[in-house]
């Protein structure tokens, strides 16, 4: 069974950094994509960044370009989200998810399996 285990969330001041990790297991197919999504209080869940395991192609939301970096270590079945220059508006629950679909690069909510979420809070 597919399992995604997240870690790395916490409380930081504006301008600080965090690195989120998503350890994945139980995948059926070789080609897949991992996405990071976030949901702030009272807001809908949105795609932050997504990456393909097969060729390393990436997607970033405009709001995080230049500040966040997604990367993968396929040997460890782990995907990371390095978050720098954090802003209060980055405060949200962050989720990782996996999809095997060909539209992964859209980084939308039609991913197949989801992690439990980890809280990121950025103070001003």
ROLOBA-217917 format. One record per atom (N, C-alpha, C, O, CB): residue in three letters; x, y, z. Coordinates in pm, whole numbers, padded with zeros to 5 digits, always signed. Glycine has a CB too. Example, Ala and Ser with C-alpha at 12.3 -4.5 7.8 and 13.67 -1.06 7.14 Angstrom:
ala+01319-00569+00780ala+01230-00450+00780ala+01320-00330+00780ala+01424-00332+00846ala+01131-00447+00905ser+01285-00225+00708ser+01367-00106+00714ser+01290+00003+00787ser+01341+00114+00804ser+01408-00060+00572
//
This chain:
unk+00084-00118+00000unk+00000+00000+00000unk+00088+00124+00000unk+00191+00128+00068unk-00095+00000+00121unk+00047+00224-00076unk+00122+00348-00086unk+00118+00420+00048unk+00012+00433+00109unk+00067+00437-00198unk+00234+00467+00093unk+00242+00542+00217unk+00336+00661+00198unk+00445+00646+00142unk+00289+00453+00333unk+00295+00777+00244unk+00375+00899+00239unk+00387+00953+00380unk+00287+00980+00446unk+00311+01005+00143unk+00511+00970+00427unk+00537+01017+00562unk+00612+01148+00554unk+00722+01153+00499unk+00617+00912+00643unk+00554+01254+00609unk+00609+01388+00601unk+00678+01426+00730unk+00644+01377+00838unk+00499+01488+00568unk+00777+01516+00719unk+00846+01569+00835unk+00907+01703+00799unk+00917+01737+00681unk+00955+01470+00886unk+00948+01780+00899unk+01021+01904+00878unk+00945+02032+00904unk+01005+02139+00900unk+01069+01907+00742unk+00816+02023+00931unk+00740+02144+00960unk+00777+02202+01095unk+00843+02137+01176unk+00591+02114+00956unk+00735+02327+01117unk+00765+02392+01243unk+00730+02539+01240unk+00663+02586+01148unk+00910+02376+01277unk+00776+02611+01342unk+00753+02754+01356unk+00883+02828+01330unk+00985+02798+01392unk+00697+02787+01497unk+00880+02926+01239unk+00997+03007+01207unk+00957+03152+01190unk+00840+03183+01169unk+01065+02955+01078unk+01055+03241+01201unk+01033+03382+01176unk+01039+03412+01027unk+01102+03338+00951unk+01135+03467+01252unk+00974+03520+00987unk+00982+03564+00848unk+01128+03579+00806unk+01210+03633+00880unk+00906+03696+00829unk+01159+03532+00685unk+01295+03533+00636unk+01372+03406+00665unk+01481+03387+00611unk+01367+03647+00694unk+01318+03320+00748unk+01384+03196+00783unk+01362+03086+00681unk+01301+03108+00576unk+01338+03150+00916unk+01413+02967+00712unk+01410+02854+00619unk+01363+02728+00690unk+01383+02711+00810unk+01547+02832+00556unk+01302+02640+00613unk+01266+02506+00656unk+01286+02411+00539unk+01276+02452+00423unk+01120+02501+00709unk+01314+02285+00568unk+01318+02182+00467unk+01219+02072+00503unk+01232+02007+00607unk+01461+02125+00452unk+01120+02053+00417unk+01023+01947+00435unk+01069+01821+00363unk+01129+01829+00256unk+00884+01992+00384unk+01041+01706+00421unk+01074+01578+00362unk+00949+01494+00346unk+00858+01499+00429unk+01178+01503+00447unk+00944+01417+00239unk+00834+01325+00212unk+00894+01190+00176unk+00947+01173+00066unk+00740+01378+00098unk+00887+01095+00268unk+00937+00960+00246unk+00825+00874+00192unk+00720+00861+00256unk+00997+00900+00375unk+00847+00814+00076unk+00743+00740+00007unk+00776+00592-00001unk+00893+00554-00009unk+00722+00796-00133unk+00673+00508+00002unk+00690+00364-00011unk+00564+00304-00070unk+00458+00366-00071unk+00722+00300+00126unk+00576+00181-00121unk+00462+00107-00171unk+00414+00146-00309unk+00299+00117-00344unk+00352+00123-00078unk+00499+00210-00389unk+00458+00248-00525unk+00449+00127-00615unk+00531+00036-00607unk+00555+00350-00584unk+00348+00126-00700unk+00326+00016-00793unk+00405+00033-00922unk+00453-00065-00979unk+00179+00003-00824unk+00419+00157-00969unk+00480+00185-01099unk+00613+00258-01083unk+00638+00323-00982unk+00385+00269-01185unk+00698+00245-01185unk+00829+00308-01182unk+00820+00459-01205unk+00891+00537-01142unk+00920+00246-01286unk+00732+00499-01295unk+00718+00640-01328unk+00607+00702-01243unk+00493+00656-01245unk+00688+00659-01478unk+00642+00805-01169unk+00546+00872-01084unk+00590+01016-01063unk+00701+01054-01102unk+00531+00798-00949unk+00505+01095-01002unk+00537+01232-00966unk+00495+01257-00822unk+00396+01201-00775unk+00468+01331-01061unk+00570+01341-00754unk+00539+01382-00619unk+00511+01532-00619unk+00582+01610-00683unk+00656+01347-00521unk+00406+01572-00549unk+00372+01712-00539unk+00362+01757-00395unk+00326+01680-00306unk+00243+01739-00610unk+00395+01883-00373unk+00371+01950-00246unk+00255+02047-00263unk+00252+02125-00357unk+00499+02024-00196unk+00161+02041-00171unk+00043+02124-00171unk+00029+02189-00034unk+00085+02140+00064unk-00084+02042-00207unk-00044+02299-00027unk-00064+02363+00102unk-00205+02418+00114unk-00269+02451+00014unk+00038+02475+00123unk-00252+02426+00238unk-00385+02477+00266unk-00378+02566+00389unk-00349+02518+00499unk-00486+02362+00285unk-00404+02694+00371unk-00407+02790+00480unk-00547+02792+00541unk-00643+02751+00476unk-00367+02931+00431unk-00560+02840+00665unk-00692+02845+00728unk-00792+02922+00644unk-00765+03035+00602unk-00682+02908+00866unk-00909+02863+00620unk-01014+02927+00544unk-00991+02932+00395unk-01071+02993+00323unk-01033+03062+00593unk-00883+02870+00344unk-00850+02875+00204unk-00855+02736+00142unk-00852+02635+00214unk-00711+02937+00184unk-00863+02730+00010unk-00861+02602-00059unk-00718+02551-00071unk-00623+02628-00061unk-00926+02615-00198unk-00704+02420-00092unk-00574+02360-00109unk-00518+02390-00248unk-00589+02378-00347unk-00582+02209-00086unk-00391+02430-00254unk-00328+02468-00379unk-00196+02394-00398unk-00131+02355-00302unk-00305+02620-00383unk-00159+02375-00524unk-00031+02317-00557unk+00082+02416-00535unk+00071+02532-00575unk-00030+02267-00700unk+00190+02371-00473unk+00308+02453-00447unk+00420+02419-00545unk+00474+02507-00612unk+00355+02434-00304unk+00454+02290-00552unk+00561+02245-00639unk+00545+02096-00664unk+00505+02022-00574unk+00699+02275-00578unk+00575+02052-00786unk+00563+01912-00823unk+00685+01871-00904unk+00745+01953-00973unk+00434+01886-00903unk+00721+01742-00895unk+00841+01693-00963unk+00816+01552-01016unk+00750+01471-00951unk+00962+01694-00867unk+00870+01525-01135unk+00863+01394-01196unk+00983+01310-01156unk+01096+01358-01161unk+00854+01406-01349unk+00959+01186-01116unk+01068+01098-01079unk+01147+01048-01199unk+01263+01010-01185unk+01016+00980-01002unk+01085+01047-01317unk+01148+00990-01435unk+01249+01083-01501unk+01355+01037-01543unk+01043+00952-01533unk+01218+01212-01511unk+01307+01304-01580unk+01340+01430-01502unk+01414+01515-01551unk+01247+01341-01710unk+01286+01445-01382unk+01320+01558-01298unk+01253+01689-01333unk+01287+01792-01275unk+01463+01577-01301unk+01158+01688-01425unk+01086+01811-01457unk+01013+01862-01334unk+00965+01784-01252unk+00988+01789-01573unk+01004+01994-01322unk+00945+02055-01203unk+00843+02161-01239unk+00844+02217-01349unk+01053+02115-01116unk+00755+02187-01144unk+00658+02295-01150unk+00667+02373-01020unk+00685+02315-00913unk+00513+02241-01175unk+00655+02506-01030unk+00648+02591-00912unk+00534+02690-00927unk+00515+02748-01034unk+00781+02665-00890unk+00458+02708-00821unk+00361+02815-00819unk+00433+02950-00824unk+00543+02964-00769unk+00272+02806-00693unk+00371+03048-00889unk+00435+03178-00901unk+00471+03239-00766unk+00570+03310-00754unk+00343+03273-00977unk+00391+03212-00664unk+00412+03272-00534unk+00538+03223-00463unk+00583+03286-00368unk+00293+03246-00448unk+00596+03111-00509unk+00713+03055-00441unk+00836+03049-00530unk+00943+03009-00484unk+00682+02918-00389unk+00825+03087-00656unk+00940+03083-00746unk+01054+03170-00693unk+01032+03283-00651unk+00900+03128-00887unk+01174+03115-00696unk+01291+03186-00645unk+01313+03169-00497unk+01419+03206-00447unk+01279+03328-00676unk+01216+03115-00424unk+01229+03095-00280unk+01228+02948-00241unk+01300+02907-00149unk+01117+03168-00208unk+01147+02867-00309unk+01134+02725-00278unk+01203+02643-00386unk+01206+02682-00502unk+00984+02685-00266unk+01259+02528-00346unk+01321+02436-00439unk+01277+02294-00407unk+01290+02248-00293unk+01474+02447-00434unk+01223+02224-00506unk+01186+02084-00489unk+01298+01996-00544unk+01359+02029-00646unk+01051+02053-00559unk+01325+01885-00478unk+01428+01793-00522unk+01390+01652-00480unk+01304+01633-00394unk+01566+01832-00466unk+01454+01553-00542unk+01424+01415-00510unk+01551+01333-00498unk+01650+01360-00567unk+01333+01355-00617unk+01548+01235-00412unk+01653+01136-00399unk+01585+01002-00422unk+01531+00941-00330unk+01725+01142-00257unk+01588+00957-00547unk+01513+00837-00583unk+01564+00712-00512unk+01487+00620-00483unk+01519+00815-00733unk+01695+00708-00482unk+01750+00594-00410unk+01692+00582-00270unk+01679+00471-00217unk+01901+00605-00402unk+01656+00695-00211unk+01597+00695-00077unk+01445+00708-00080unk+01380+00711+00024unk+01655+00808+00004unk+01388+00714-00200unk+01243+00731-00216unk+01192+00850-00136unk+01090+00842-00068unk+01170+00604-00174unk+01265+00961-00144unk+01233+01078-00066unk+01234+01203-00155unk+01322+01218-00240unk+01332+01094+00050unk+01137+01290-00133unk+01128+01418-00201unk+01135+01528-00096unk+01077+01516+00012unk+00997+01429-00286unk+01207+01635-00129unk+01228+01745-00036unk+01169+01874-00091unk+01158+01892-00212unk+01377+01763-00007unk+01132+01963-00001unk+01094+02098-00037unk+01174+02193+00051unk+01145+02209+00169unk+00939+02121-00021unk+01277+02255-00009unk+01357+02355+00062unk+01287+02489+00051unk+01266+02539-00060unk+01501+02362+00004unk+01251+02548+00164unk+01176+02672+00168unk+01264+02779+00231unk+01297+02771+00350unk+01043+02655+00247unk+01302+02879+00153unk+01384+02991+00199unk+01303+03120+00192unk+01200+03127+00126unk+01513+03002+00115unk+01353+03222+00260unk+01289+03354+00261unk+01140+03343+00291unk+01058+03402+00220unk+01310+03424+00127unk+01107+03269+00394unk+00967+03242+00425unk+00893+03369+00465unk+00949+03459+00529unk+00957+03140+00537unk+00767+03376+00425unk+00679+03488+00452unk+00560+03442+00535unk+00525+03324+00531unk+00631+03553+00320unk+00497+03533+00611unk+00378+03492+00687unk+00270+03428+00601unk+00200+03339+00648unk+00320+03612+00757unk+00256+03470+00476unk+00155+03412+00389unk+00187+03269+00346unk+00104+03204+00283unk+00139+03497+00267unk+00307+03219+00379unk+00340+03080+00356unk+00284+02989+00465unk+00290+02866+00452unk+00490+03063+00347unk+00230+03046+00571unk+00173+02967+00680unk+00059+02880+00628unk-00036+02931+00569unk+00124+03059+00793unk+00069+02750+00651unk-00031+02656+00601unk+00005+02516+00648unk+00114+02493+00701unk-00040+02661+00446unk-00088+02424+00630unk-00058+02282+00640unk-00007+02238+00503unk-00073+02260+00402unk-00183+02199+00686unk+00110+02175+00501unk+00171+02130+00377unk+00154+01979+00363unk+00183+01903+00456unk+00321+02168+00372unk+00108+01936+00247unk+00083+01796+00218unk+00170+01752+00100unk+00193+01830+00008unk-00066+01772+00187unk+00218+01629+00102unk+00277+01570-00017unk+00183+01464-00071unk+00106+01403+00004unk+00417+01511+00013unk+00190+01442-00201unk+00102+01347-00268unk+00174+01288-00388unk+00269+01346-00441unk-00030+01416-00311unk+00127+01171-00432unk+00186+01101-00546unk+00080+01078-00652unk-00037+01054-00621unk+00249+00967-00502unk+00122+01085-00778unk+00035+01050-00888unk+00113+00973-00992unk+00234+00990-01005unk-00029+01176-00949unk+00043+00890-01068unk+00101+00817-01181unk+00047+00871-01312unk+00079+00817-01418unk+00071+00668-01169unk-00033+00975-01307unk-00099+01028-01425unk-00008+01115-01510unk+00092+01169-01463unk-00218+01106-01384unk-00047+01127-01637unk+00032+01203-01732unk+00017+01354-01717unk+00094+01430-01775unk-00007+01164-01871unk-00080+01399-01639unk-00101+01542-01618unk-00039+01591-01488unk-00081+01694-01436unk-00249+01572-01618unk+00058+01521-01435unk+00121+01556-01308unk+00173+01699-01307unk+00169+01767-01205unk+00234+01460-01277unk+00222+01744-01425unk+00288+01873-01433unk+00193+01989-01410unk+00239+02101-01386unk+00355+01888-01567unk+00062+01966-01417unk-00034+02070-01386unk-00038+02101-01236unk-00084+02207-01194unk-00173+02030-01434unk+00012+02007-01155unk+00021+02022-01009unk-00114+02061-00949unk-00125+02153-00868unk+00128+02126-00973unk-00217+01989-00992unk-00351+02011-00943unk-00387+01906-00839unk-00304+01823-00802unk-00452+02008-01060unk-00511+01909-00792unk-00552+01825-00680unk-00593+01684-00719unk-00642+01609-00635unk-00665+01891-00608unk-00573+01646-00846unk-00608+01512-00890unk-00495+01412-00869unk-00480+01318-00948unk-00648+01514-01035unk-00416+01430-00765unk-00316+01332-00727unk-00384+01215-00656unk-00496+01229-00608unk-00207+01395-00637unk-00317+01101-00649unk-00382+00976-00614unk-00374+00938-00467unk-00470+00886-00411unk-00323+00867-00694unk-00261+00964-00402unk-00242+00929-00262unk-00177+01046-00190unk-00093+01116-00245unk-00155+00801-00248unk-00219+01065-00064unk-00180+01184+00011unk-00118+01149+00146unk-00153+01048+00207unk-00300+01275+00031unk-00026+01234+00191unk+00028+01223+00324unk-00063+01288+00426unk-00172+01335+00394unk+00166+01284+00330unk-00016+01290+00551unk-00099+01337+00662unk-00096+01489+00679unk-00183+01544+00746unk-00054+01272+00789unk+00003+01555+00622unk+00017+01699+00636unk+00109+01736+00751unk+00115+01666+00852unk-00117+01762+00655unk+00182+01846+00735unk+00268+01898+00840unk+00251+02049+00846unk+00246+02116+00742unk+00417+01859+00815unk+00242+02103+00967unk+00214+02245+00987unk+00341+02329+00970unk+00445+02298+01029unk+00154+02268+01125unk+00330+02434+00891unk+00434+02536+00878unk+00375+02668+00921unk+00275+02713+00865unk+00490+02543+00732unk+00436+02732+01020unk+00390+02861+01069unk+00504+02961+01061unk+00612+02937+01114unk+00336+02850+01214unk+00480+03075+00996unk+00580+03179+00978unk+00530+03304+01048unk+00425+03358+01012unk+00609+03207+00827unk+00605+03351+01147unk+00567+03470+01222unk+00630+03594+01160unk+00737+03586+01100unk+00608+03456+01369unk+00563+03709+01175unk+00613+03834+01120unk+00703+03905+01218unk+00754+04013+01188unk+00498+03924+01082
//
